[in-house]
Amino acid sequence: MKLIIAIVQDDDAGDLLETLTEGGFEVTKLATTGGFLKAGNTTLIIGVEEESVDKVIGHIEEVCKTRKQIITTPSSVASSTGVYMPYPVEVEVGGANIFVVDVDKFIKI
């Protein structure tokens, strides 16, 4: 048995949950926060048999596409005066970080 831990952007989580549950996979959803943009993430925990790992990863790749997004970030214009001027920055968001780990024992009570 394998445990898949997938960290996805909140915008993709709903569609991914629907796709995985329609595919017959049981998913546990955790609300998490990313460190880079301080934006909301969703961490999905999925336990599957080894032969289903590629199918789950395929569903994740299908739903969680990377895309460009403009964010506003403060920048110091005059560091001695403490004046901050926001400016737009283009960043890549979306996609997924996926971990697949072995499960030594699974117990459902």
Summary of the structure (lengths in Angstrom):
residues: 109
radius of gyration: 18.3
end to end distance: 17.2
largest distance: 61.1
contacts: 268
relative contact order: 0.28
helix: 25%
strand: 51%
